[in-house]
Amino acid sequence: MFFGRTYPTQTQPAFVYEVEINDPPPPGLQIQDPIVLIRYSLKGEEQEYGLRLDLDKQVFIDSLGDEEQDRVLKEMAPQTVEFLSSVLEMLEK
């Protein structure tokens, strides 16, 4: 068995893999660390990419590249998870 890690560089960027899983997932499949993609706008413009939010850890995985904006994201993460949970509960009823 081989395991390796390649770190991203300017000439060879990192890769992100997207896996779509049916809802409900197939029998026996358990999602251990659910992550959602949050779409957002800056100054009224929807951004091309979303921000990944780890629901278990209640943190945004991505950075906006601005210290103040990242601080706000850090503060908003638990509230965002709570909001998403309440919406999902409401939809399940």
C-alpha positions as CSV (number, residue, x, y, z in Angstrom):
1,M,0.0,0.0,0.0
2,F,1.3,3.5,-0.8
3,F,0.4,6.7,0.9
4,G,1.8,10.1,0.0
5,R,1.1,13.7,0.3
6,T,1.9,16.4,-2.2
7,Y,1.8,20.0,-1.0
8,P,0.4,22.6,-3.3
9,T,2.7,25.0,-5.0
10,Q,2.2,27.9,-7.4
11,T,2.8,25.7,-10.4
12,Q,0.9,22.6,-9.0
13,P,-2.1,23.8,-7.0
14,A,-4.0,21.5,-4.6
15,F,-7.0,19.6,-5.7
16,V,-10.4,19.5,-4.2
17,Y,-12.5,16.4,-4.7
18,E,-16.3,16.6,-4.6
19,V,-18.3,13.5,-3.8
20,E,-22.1,13.5,-4.1
21,I,-23.9,11.1,-1.7
22,N,-27.6,10.3,-2.1
23,D,-29.9,11.4,0.8
24,P,-30.4,9.2,2.6
25,P,-27.0,7.6,2.1
26,P,-26.8,3.9,1.1
27,P,-27.2,1.4,3.9
28,G,-24.0,1.1,6.0
29,L,-22.5,4.4,4.9
30,Q,-22.0,6.8,7.7
31,I,-20.7,10.3,7.3
32,Q,-18.2,11.1,10.0
33,D,-17.4,14.7,9.4
34,P,-20.1,16.5,7.5
35,I,-19.1,19.6,5.6
36,V,-21.5,22.0,3.8
37,L,-20.7,24.6,1.2
38,I,-22.0,28.1,2.1
39,R,-22.6,30.5,-0.8
40,Y,-22.0,34.2,0.0
41,S,-21.9,37.7,-1.4
42,L,-19.4,40.5,-0.8
43,K,-20.5,44.0,-1.5
44,G,-23.6,42.7,-3.1
45,E,-21.8,40.3,-5.5
46,E,-22.2,36.6,-5.2
47,Q,-18.7,35.1,-5.0
48,E,-17.6,32.4,-7.5
49,Y,-16.7,29.9,-4.8
50,G,-18.4,29.1,-1.5
51,L,-16.9,28.6,1.9
52,R,-16.7,25.1,3.4
53,L,-18.2,24.9,6.9
54,D,-17.4,21.9,9.2
55,L,-20.6,21.2,11.0
56,D,-19.1,19.1,13.8
57,K,-16.2,21.4,14.6
58,Q,-18.4,24.5,13.8
59,V,-15.6,26.3,11.9
60,F,-15.2,27.6,8.4
61,I,-12.4,25.7,6.7
62,D,-11.7,28.4,4.1
63,S,-10.3,31.9,4.6
64,L,-11.4,35.1,2.9
65,G,-7.8,36.3,3.0
66,D,-8.7,39.3,5.2
67,E,-8.0,39.2,8.9
68,E,-11.1,41.1,10.0
69,Q,-13.4,39.2,7.6
70,D,-12.0,35.9,8.9
71,R,-12.6,37.0,12.5
72,V,-16.2,37.6,11.6
73,L,-16.5,34.2,10.0
74,K,-15.0,32.5,13.0
75,E,-17.6,34.2,15.2
76,M,-20.5,33.4,12.8
77,A,-19.7,29.7,12.4
78,P,-21.5,28.3,15.4
79,Q,-24.6,30.5,14.7
80,T,-24.6,29.3,11.1
81,V,-24.5,25.7,12.2
82,E,-27.3,26.3,14.6
83,F,-29.4,28.0,11.9
84,L,-28.8,25.2,9.4
85,S,-29.7,22.6,12.1
86,S,-33.0,24.4,12.8
87,V,-33.8,24.6,9.1
88,L,-33.1,20.9,8.6
89,E,-35.3,20.0,11.6
90,M,-38.1,22.1,10.2
91,L,-37.8,20.4,6.8
92,E,-37.9,16.9,8.4
93,K,-41.3,17.6,10.0
